[in-house]
Amino acid sequence: MSGLTKFKKMIICFLICSNCLLLSGCWDRVELNDLALVTGLGIDKKGKNTMLTVQLVVPKQLGGGMAMGGSNTKGGGATIIRTGTGAVMADAIRDLQEKIPRRLFWGHVKAVVFSEKVAKEGIRPYIDFLSRNPQMRLRSNMFICKGSAKNVLELSPPIEQSSAEVMRELSELQFLFRVTVKDALQMLAGSTQTAAIPLVQILPAQKGMSDLQTIAFIQRTAIFKKDRMIGSVNDKMSRGLLWIRNEVEQANITVSLKGAKGTITAAIIKMHTKLIPEYKNGKWKMIVKITSEDDVISNATNLSLYNKKHIHLAQKALADETANRIYAALHKVQKMKADVVGFGEAFHRKYPRQWNQVKDRWEDIFPNVEVTIKAKVNFRRPGMNTIPQGIPPEEVKK
């Protein structure tokens, strides 16, 4: 018995020693001092070639305690800009690497920016390459820009350390669309092959400041069909699309009330959208049911919100305004034949057999889908004061 135990111990020792021989160790380690950290990536076209622009961290500037500095392409800032060109992304990266003494590291990319020209020609080859790069973060925020992506990355923001950080922060606020590389891949691979991606524009610099001392802000939303940009919608329509997609995080709505001067402004606290598809006698219909809980943040009318009648009047006005914005946004994308609102996915789930019969020509059916919007708004809190402030009490309608 003791001999068998001794034999087992020998086998265990042998296995442990054998496994040690298979350990890789750190033979392929790369020191941090040998890496160039990429925080922003811009993709443009230069003739028939791809022009790649990277925003690189300057370690010595960050180590110097720059708390509020900005990027500076002329040196001395928190980031620098470098470009490379090639027939495809891989060639552009190789050309770029030849100009940088450190190995490019893509694990810290915060923003990927495509120029409008690239977006209209097709972005699928570029995001396919990015998704195959093991270092690239699929959670990096994705943007389309008017003009050149290089110009966006060259900006020197007054507050943040880089323009890529500015765009990331604006995306996180989620006033409009927030889309990552992963989100774009999933949308384009969906059954409708459409996508909505935030569109940024450079804000004009303030008087007395250089043209680079400004930021790029999210102004519109680019609409894609398959992998090409076919148009865009403004900020109000973008919020309408977000309502349909159940993706609203922050929004304010200002309305005028019938029979009262002034306006009431409400902030959305909680919102839920439900798509109810219906297919009958060859007709495709969609009911968009929206429920919202709001806080009143401004009452510039002479109506007291102590009165339930006035509360109901305000809630109805807000619901009507919500529905109008959604109808306007929906009319725009239906005209584009781009189902970025998820109608196709909803029909696919409820009517899979009928959907399979029309999925190849859905872009022709989508514009004719009959849509009914049922919006309901409830006030969670009418504000710190339910009666209007700053006017004589006798003028308040109670």
C-alpha positions in Angstrom: 0.0 0.0 0.0 2.8 2.3 0.9 4.5 1.5 -2.4 1.4 2.4 -4.4 1.2 5.8 -2.5 4.9 6.4 -3.3 4.2 5.7 -7.0 1.3 8.2 -7.0 3.5 10.9 -5.5 6.1 10.3 -8.2 3.5 10.6 -10.9 2.2 13.9 -9.4 5.7 15.3 -9.2 6.4 14.3 -12.8 3.2 16.0 -14.0 4.1 19.2 -12.1 7.6 19.3 -13.6 6.3 18.6 -17.1 3.8 21.5 -16.8 6.5 23.8 -15.7 8.3 23.1 -19.0 5.2 24.2 -20.9 4.9 27.6 -19.2 5.6 30.5 -21.6 7.0 32.9 -19.1 7.5 36.4 -20.3 9.5 35.9 -23.4 7.2 38.0 -25.5 6.8 40.9 -23.0 6.7 44.5 -24.3 7.7 47.2 -21.9 5.4 50.2 -21.5 8.2 52.5 -22.5 8.2 50.8 -25.9 4.5 51.4 -26.6 2.8 54.4 -28.3 -0.7 54.6 -26.8 -3.4 55.4 -29.4 -6.4 57.3 -28.0 -8.1 58.4 -31.2 -8.4 57.0 -34.7 -9.5 58.8 -37.8 -10.1 57.3 -41.3 -10.1 59.5 -44.4 -9.7 59.0 -48.1 -6.6 60.4 -49.9 -7.3 59.8 -53.6 -7.9 56.1 -53.9 -5.9 55.4 -50.8 -6.9 55.2 -47.1 -5.4 57.8 -44.9 -5.2 56.8 -41.2 -4.8 59.4 -38.5 -3.9 58.5 -34.9 -3.9 60.6 -31.8 -1.0 59.5 -29.5 -0.5 60.2 -25.8 2.7 62.1 -25.0 3.9 60.4 -21.7 6.3 63.1 -20.6 3.5 65.7 -20.8 1.0 63.6 -18.8 3.7 62.9 -16.2 4.3 66.6 -15.8 0.9 67.0 -14.1 -1.2 68.4 -16.9 -4.7 68.6 -15.3 -6.5 70.7 -17.9 -4.2 70.7 -20.9 -5.3 70.0 -24.4 -3.8 68.3 -27.5 -1.3 70.2 -29.5 0.0 69.1 -32.9 2.9 71.4 -32.7 4.4 69.8 -29.6 4.2 70.5 -25.9 0.6 69.2 -25.5 -0.9 66.0 -24.1 -1.3 64.3 -27.5 0.3 64.4 -31.0 -1.1 63.5 -34.4 0.5 61.2 -36.9 -0.8 59.9 -40.3 -0.1 57.0 -42.6 -1.5 56.1 -46.0 -2.0 52.9 -47.9 -4.2 51.0 -50.3 -6.0 49.4 -47.4 -6.0 49.7 -43.6 -3.2 47.3 -43.0 -0.9 49.2 -45.5 -1.8 52.5 -43.8 -0.9 51.1 -40.4 2.4 49.8 -41.7 3.2 53.2 -43.2 2.3 54.9 -39.9 4.4 52.5 -37.8 7.5 53.4 -39.9 7.2 57.0 -38.7 6.8 56.2 -35.0 9.7 54.9 -32.8 7.4 53.0 -30.5 5.1 50.1 -31.2 1.5 51.2 -31.7 -0.9 50.0 -29.0 -4.7 50.1 -29.8 -6.1 49.0 -26.4 -6.9 52.6 -25.3 -8.7 53.9 -28.4 -11.6 56.1 -27.1 -13.0 57.3 -30.5 -13.1 56.0 -34.0 -14.0 58.8 -36.5 -14.9 58.2 -40.1 -15.1 61.1 -42.6 -18.4 61.6 -44.4 -16.7 60.7 -47.7 -15.6 57.3 -46.3 -19.0 56.7 -44.8 -20.8 57.3 -48.1 -18.4 54.9 -49.9 -18.8 52.2 -47.3 -17.4 51.4 -43.9 -17.6 47.6 -43.8 -13.9 46.9 -44.8 -12.7 49.2 -42.1 -14.8 48.0 -39.2 -14.1 44.4 -40.3 -10.4 45.1 -39.9 -10.9 46.8 -36.6 -13.0 43.9 -35.3 -10.2 41.4 -36.2 -7.5 43.4 -34.3 -7.1 41.7 -30.9 -6.0 44.9 -29.3 -8.8 47.0 -30.6 -11.6 47.7 -28.1 -15.0 47.1 -29.6 -16.4 49.4 -26.9 -14.7 52.4 -28.5 -17.2 55.0 -29.5 -17.8 55.5 -33.2 -18.5 58.7 -35.0 -19.0 60.1 -38.5 -17.7 63.7 -39.1 -18.3 66.4 -41.6 -15.1 67.2 -43.5 -11.9 65.4 -42.5 -11.5 63.1 -39.6 -7.9 64.3 -39.3 -9.1 67.8 -38.6 -11.3 66.6 -35.8 -8.4 64.8 -34.0 -6.2 67.8 -34.4 -8.4 70.0 -32.2 -7.0 71.3 -29.0 -9.9 71.3 -26.5 -9.8 73.9 -23.7 -10.8 71.5 -20.9 -10.0 67.8 -21.8 -6.6 66.5 -22.7 -7.7 65.4 -26.2 -10.5 65.7 -28.8 -11.0 61.9 -28.5 -11.8 62.3 -24.8 -14.2 65.1 -25.5 -16.2 63.0 -28.0 -16.2 60.1 -25.5 -17.5 62.3 -22.7 -20.3 63.7 -25.0 -21.3 60.2 -26.0 -21.5 59.1 -22.4 -24.0 61.9 -21.7 -26.3 60.2 -24.2 -28.3 63.3 -25.1 -28.2 61.8 -28.7 -27.0 58.5 -30.1 -24.2 56.6 -28.4 -22.8 53.9 -30.7 -19.7 51.7 -30.2 -17.9 49.7 -32.9 -19.6 46.6 -31.5 -23.0 48.3 -31.8 -22.3 49.3 -35.4 -21.3 45.7 -36.3 -24.5 44.3 -34.7 -26.8 46.8 -36.4 -25.2 46.2 -39.9 -25.4 42.5 -39.4 -29.1 42.6 -38.4 -32.0 41.5 -40.5 -32.6 45.1 -41.8 -28.8 45.9 -42.3 -29.3 49.5 -41.2 -27.5 51.7 -38.6 -27.7 55.1 -36.9 -24.3 56.6 -35.9 -23.7 60.0 -34.3 -22.5 62.7 -36.6 -20.0 65.3 -35.2 -19.2 68.8 -36.4 -16.4 71.2 -35.3 -17.7 74.0 -33.1 -16.5 77.4 -34.3 -13.8 78.7 -32.0 -14.6 81.6 -29.7 -13.3 85.1 -30.6 -9.7 85.6 -29.7 -8.9 81.8 -29.8 -7.2 79.9 -32.6 -9.2 77.7 -34.9 -7.9 74.5 -33.1 -8.9 75.7 -29.7 -12.4 74.2 -29.8 -14.2 70.9 -29.8 -16.2 68.6 -32.0 -19.8 68.1 -30.8 -22.6 65.7 -31.7 -25.0 67.6 -33.9 -26.9 65.0 -36.0 -27.2 61.3 -36.7 -25.9 59.6 -39.8 -28.3 57.0 -41.3 -26.7 53.9 -42.9 -28.3 51.3 -45.2 -26.1 48.3 -45.5 -22.7 49.9 -44.9 -23.2 53.2 -46.7 -24.3 56.5 -45.3 -27.5 57.6 -47.2 -28.4 60.8 -45.2 -28.7 62.3 -41.7 -31.3 63.6 -39.3 -31.2 66.6 -37.0 -31.0 66.5 -33.2 -34.8 66.7 -32.7 -35.4 63.8 -35.1 -32.6 61.9 -33.5 -34.4 62.1 -30.1 -37.5 60.9 -31.9 -35.6 57.8 -33.1 -34.2 57.2 -29.6 -37.8 57.3 -28.3 -38.9 54.6 -30.7 -35.8 52.5 -30.0 -36.3 52.8 -26.2 -32.9 54.4 -25.7 -33.7 57.8 -24.3 -31.6 58.6 -21.2 -31.9 62.3 -20.9 -34.3 64.8 -22.6 -36.3 67.9 -21.9 -39.5 68.9 -23.7 -41.0 72.4 -23.7 -44.6 72.9 -24.7 -47.2 75.7 -24.8 -50.6 75.0 -23.3 -53.9 75.9 -24.9 -55.5 79.0 -23.3 -52.3 80.0 -21.3 -49.4 82.2 -22.1 -45.9 80.9 -21.6 -44.5 77.4 -21.6 -43.9 74.4 -19.4 -40.7 72.4 -19.6 -40.4 68.8 -18.3 -37.4 66.5 -17.9 -37.8 62.8 -18.7 -37.0 60.7 -15.6 -38.1 57.3 -16.8 -39.4 56.2 -20.2 -40.4 52.9 -21.8 -41.3 52.2 -25.4 -43.1 49.0 -26.6 -43.5 48.1 -30.2 -46.6 46.1 -31.0 -46.5 44.7 -34.5 -49.7 43.7 -36.4 -50.0 41.8 -39.7 -53.5 41.3 -41.2 -54.7 40.8 -44.7 -51.3 41.6 -46.2 -51.0 44.9 -44.3 -48.1 45.7 -41.9 -49.0 47.9 -39.0 -47.1 49.0 -35.9 -48.3 50.5 -32.6 -45.7 52.4 -30.7 -46.7 52.6 -27.1 -44.8 55.1 -25.0 -45.1 55.8 -21.3 -43.0 58.5 -19.6 -42.5 59.8 -16.1 -41.4 63.5 -16.1 -40.4 66.2 -13.6 -41.6 69.7 -14.2 -38.5 71.9 -14.2 -40.0 75.1 -15.4 -43.5 76.6 -15.3 -43.6 79.9 -17.2 -47.4 79.9 -17.5 -49.9 81.4 -15.1 -51.4 78.0 -14.4 -51.2 76.5 -10.9 -50.2 72.8 -10.9 -52.2 72.3 -7.7 -55.2 72.0 -10.1 -55.5 68.5 -11.6 -57.1 69.9 -14.6 -54.0 71.9 -15.4 -51.8 68.9 -14.7 -53.8 66.8 -17.2 -53.6 69.6 -19.8 -49.8 69.8 -19.4 -49.4 66.0 -19.6 -51.5 65.8 -22.8 -49.5 68.6 -24.4 -46.2 66.8 -23.6 -47.6 63.5 -24.9 -48.7 65.2 -28.1 -45.3 66.8 -28.6 -43.6 63.5 -28.0 -45.8 61.9 -30.7 -45.2 64.7 -33.2 -41.4 64.4 -32.8 -41.6 60.7 -33.3 -43.9 61.0 -36.4 -41.4 63.6 -37.9 -38.4 61.3 -37.3 -40.3 58.2 -38.6 -41.4 60.0 -41.8 -37.8 61.0 -42.5 -36.4 57.5 -42.2 -39.3 55.9 -44.0 -38.6 58.3 -46.9 -35.0 57.0 -46.8 -36.2 53.4 -46.8 -33.9 52.8 -43.8 -35.4 50.8 -40.9 -33.2 52.1 -38.1 -36.1 51.9 -35.6 -36.3 48.1 -35.3 -39.7 47.5 -36.9 -38.2 44.7 -39.0 -36.8 42.9 -35.9 -40.2 43.2 -34.2 -42.1 41.8 -37.1 -39.5 39.0 -37.4 -40.0 37.9 -33.8 -43.9 37.9 -34.0 -44.4 36.8 -37.6 -41.4 34.8 -38.6 -43.1 33.0 -41.5 -44.5 36.1 -43.1 -41.2 38.0 -42.4 -39.2 35.4 -44.3 -41.4 35.9 -47.3 -40.7 39.7 -47.5 -37.3 40.2 -45.8 -35.5 40.6 -49.2 -37.8 43.5 -50.1 -38.4 45.0 -46.7 -36.9 48.3 -47.7 -39.8 48.7 -50.1 -42.4 47.6 -47.5 -41.1 49.7 -44.6 -42.0 53.1 -46.0 -45.7 51.9 -46.2 -46.0 50.5 -42.7 -48.9 52.1 -41.0 -47.8 53.5 -37.6 -49.9 54.5 -34.6 -48.3 56.3 -31.7 -49.8 56.1 -28.2 -47.9 58.4 -25.9 -48.8 58.8 -22.2 -47.0 61.2 -19.8 -47.3 61.3 -16.0 -45.7 63.9 -13.7 -43.7 62.3 -10.9 -42.9 65.6 -9.4 -44.4 69.0 -10.3 -41.3 70.9 -9.0 -40.5 72.5 -5.7 -43.3 75.0 -6.2 -46.6 74.0 -7.8 -47.8 77.6 -8.3 -46.0 79.8 -10.9 -43.2 82.0 -9.4 -42.5 85.7 -10.0 -46.1 86.8 -10.8 -48.8 88.3 -8.5 -50.9 85.7 -6.8 -54.1 87.2 -8.2 -52.9 86.5 -11.7 -52.5 82.8 -11.0 -55.2 80.5 -12.4 -55.9 78.0 -9.7 
